[in-house]
Amino acid sequence: MYLNRQFKNLRANGLDVIVHLILGLPGESTEQMVESIRYLNCQDIQGVKLQLLHILKGTELGEQFVLGTEDPFTLDEYADLLCELVRNLRPEIVIHRLTGDGAKKDLLAPLWSADKKRVLNTIRQRFHEQKVIQGSAWS
């Protein structure tokens, strides 16, 4: 309810709303991430930035990763997740980002995310293979 009110306030002032959605939070399932997209579909937003969770040195999550209690996405898992999310995203919502960059000097995981060209090529290839069309699973 709080977010909905904030979205309305921004829109009432003529501002576009672009949501930053972090993917792969500890304990979060694929279905929960799809539910987040479905929630956004019902809001008056104009854009979304999909961001892979980065595990960084010097953070509590980084400590958990070093201890072996956190397991980040593989590149293939992340590409498949994006296919599912984009299919479920309302077609009018502009996608501003499909991934992001963690500071390489602090990045513990996923290390594959530091190779931006490989990441983008994998996502592009997966979208092509799976014939992903934004909003095709949205109703």
C-alpha positions in Angstrom: 0.0 0.0 0.0 2.9 2.4 0.8 4.5 1.9 -2.6 1.3 2.4 -4.4 0.8 5.8 -2.7 4.4 6.7 -3.6 3.8 5.8 -7.2 0.7 7.9 -7.3 2.5 10.9 -5.8 5.3 10.7 -8.4 2.8 10.3 -11.2 0.7 13.2 -9.9 3.8 15.4 -10.2 4.3 14.3 -13.8 7.3 12.0 -13.1 7.9 8.6 -14.7 8.3 5.8 -12.2 11.2 3.4 -12.9 11.5 0.5 -10.4 14.8 -1.2 -9.6 14.2 -4.9 -8.9 17.0 -6.9 -7.4 16.9 -10.6 -8.4 18.2 -13.5 -6.4 17.8 -12.3 -2.8 18.6 -15.0 -0.3 15.7 -17.5 0.0 13.7 -15.9 -2.9 12.2 -18.4 -5.3 11.6 -18.0 -9.0 7.8 -17.9 -8.4 8.3 -15.0 -5.9 10.3 -13.1 -8.5 7.5 -13.7 -11.1 5.0 -12.4 -8.4 7.1 -9.3 -8.0 6.8 -8.7 -11.8 3.0 -9.3 -11.6 2.7 -6.8 -8.8 4.6 -4.2 -10.9 2.3 -4.9 -13.8 -0.6 -3.6 -11.7 1.2 -0.4 -10.8 1.4 2.9 -12.7 5.1 2.5 -13.6 6.8 3.3 -16.8 10.1 1.3 -16.5 12.0 -1.4 -14.6 15.7 -2.1 -14.0 16.3 -5.8 -13.5 19.4 -6.3 -11.4 21.3 -9.4 -10.5 22.2 -9.6 -6.8 26.0 -9.2 -6.4 27.7 -10.7 -3.4 30.4 -8.3 -2.3 33.4 -8.4 0.1 32.9 -6.7 3.4 29.1 -7.5 3.6 27.1 -9.9 5.7 26.0 -11.6 2.5 29.7 -11.9 1.5 30.5 -13.6 4.8 27.6 -16.0 4.3 28.9 -16.8 0.8 32.4 -17.5 2.1 30.9 -19.9 4.7 29.1 -21.7 1.9 25.6 -20.8 2.9 24.7 -18.6 -0.2 24.6 -20.0 -3.7 24.2 -17.4 -6.4 22.7 -18.0 -9.9 24.7 -19.5 -12.6 24.7 -17.6 -15.9 22.3 -20.1 -17.5 19.9 -19.9 -14.5 19.9 -16.1 -14.7 19.3 -16.1 -18.4 16.4 -18.5 -18.0 15.0 -16.4 -15.2 15.1 -13.3 -17.3 13.2 -15.1 -20.1 10.4 -16.0 -17.6 10.3 -12.5 -16.1 10.2 -10.7 -19.5 7.5 -12.9 -20.7 5.4 -11.9 -17.7 6.2 -8.2 -17.8 3.5 -5.9 -19.2 4.6 -4.9 -22.7 4.3 -1.1 -22.1 6.9 -1.2 -19.3 10.3 -0.2 -20.6 13.1 -2.4 -19.6 16.1 -0.2 -18.7 18.4 -2.9 -17.5 18.7 -6.7 -17.6 21.8 -7.0 -15.4 24.4 -4.8 -13.7 28.0 -4.6 -12.6 29.4 -5.2 -9.2 32.7 -3.5 -8.4 35.2 -6.1 -9.7 37.6 -5.5 -6.8 34.8 -6.4 -4.3 32.9 -9.0 -6.2 32.8 -12.4 -4.6 30.0 -13.9 -6.7 28.8 -14.5 -9.2 32.1 -14.0 -10.9 30.6 -14.6 -14.4 28.8 -11.3 -14.0 32.1 -9.4 -14.4 32.2 -10.5 -18.1 29.5 -8.1 -19.4 29.9 -9.0 -23.1 29.5 -12.8 -22.3 26.5 -12.0 -20.0 24.7 -9.9 -22.6 25.5 -12.4 -25.4 24.1 -15.2 -23.4 20.9 -13.4 -22.5 20.5 -12.3 -26.2 21.0 -15.9 -27.4 18.6 -17.3 -24.7 15.9 -14.8 -25.7 16.3 -15.8 -29.3 16.3 -19.6 -28.6 13.2 -19.3 -26.4 11.5 -16.8 -28.7 11.0 -14.4 -25.8 8.4 -11.7 -26.4 7.8 -9.2 -23.6 4.3 -9.7 -22.2 3.5 -12.9 -24.0 2.6 -14.6 -20.7 1.0 -11.5 -19.2 -2.8 -11.4 -18.9 
